[in-house]
Amino acid sequence: VQLVESGGGLVQAGGSLRLSCAASGNIFSINHMGWYRQGPGKRREFVAGINTGGSTNYAGSVKGRFTISRDNAKNTLYLQMNSLKPEDTAVYYCNFAALRAWGSDDYWGQGTQVTVSS
């Protein structure tokens, strides 16, 4: 599975961005997709996730501002980010995972930089 991200950039506080993650390869076993981020000097953290049933979940810090969605026909995952704050500045990574009872196979995008200026 190969993942290519796009859509990052520089935006002022209060602005919006939409990240995309296009997948190719054998994604038949993928049953969970998500976005993670890593800010300067911080550990990578979960942002949002969606499973094959369409159920979504979000980190508390982004709930109500970010929306995760997917286009199955295009094998593409999205993250709509509204009301951006300077603390949202980070490298954002998409993740496709095949979750199994005994573990998971994880695939990561290359990361895209999001910078929010105050």
N, C-alpha and C positions, 0 to 999 in steps of 0.2 A: 504494500500500500504506500503510495506516495502522496504527500500533502503539500500543496502550494498555497501560501497565504498572500493576501493583498489587502489594501485598503487603509493601512496605517498612515500616519502623518502628524502634522502639527496643527493644533486647533486651540482656539481660545476657550477659557472656562465658560461653560454654558452651551458650548457647541455640540455638534454631533459628528459621528463617524460610523461607517459600516465596514466591518471586516468580513472578508470572504476566505473560505478555505476549500479549495477544489481538490477532490480526491480522484486518484486513478489507481488501477490495479485491481486486485481481487479483494473487494470489500464485502464479500458475501457473509463473512463471519462477524462483521462489525455489528455490535448491538448497543454501543454507547458512544456518543460524541460530545466533546466539550471544549471549552476555552479556559486557558490558564494564563496567568501573567506573572512576570517577575520584575518588580521595581528595583531601582538602584539600591544596592546593599541589602536586598530582601530575598527571602526564599520564594520559590515559585508557589503560587497559590491558586486554588480553584476559583473560577469566576462564574461559569454557567455550564449546565449540562443538559442533554436531551437524549432520550433513549428511542429505540425503534418504535415504541408505542406512542411516542410523541410527548411523553411526560417530561416536564422541565423542572430544573431546580437552579437556584441562584445563591451566590454568596450574599450575606446580609448587606454588605457594603454597596452592592450594585442593584439590589432588588428594587423594582419600580423605575429604574433608569435604563437598564440594559435588557435586551430581548434576544434570546437565542432562537434560531429557526434553521430549517434545512429544506433543500429542494432535492428530493430523491431523484428526479429525472436528470438533474445536472450533477448529481453526486457532490453537492456543494453545501457547506455549512456556513451560516452567517452569524454575526453578532452586531446587532444594532445598538449603538451606544449614544444615549442622549444625556443632556444635562451633565456633561463631562466636568470633572473637577481636577485640579492639579494633582491630587493624590491618585488619580487613575493613570498617571504617567507610568509606563512600563513597556516591556516587550511582551507582546501577546502571542501565545502559542495555541494552535488547535491540536486537539487530540482525538484520535479514533481508537476505540478499544474493543477487543473481543473479550468480553468478560465471561469467565467460566468458573465453575465451582472450585477448581484447583489453582486458579490464578488468572492472569490476563495477558494478552498480547497488546502492546501499546505502540501506536505510531504517532509521531509528532511532526508538525510543520516546522519550518525553519525560523519562525518568529517574525513578527512585524512590529516596528516601533510605533508607539502612540505617545505623543508628547502634548500635554495640556498646559498652556500658559495661563498665568493668573492675570 
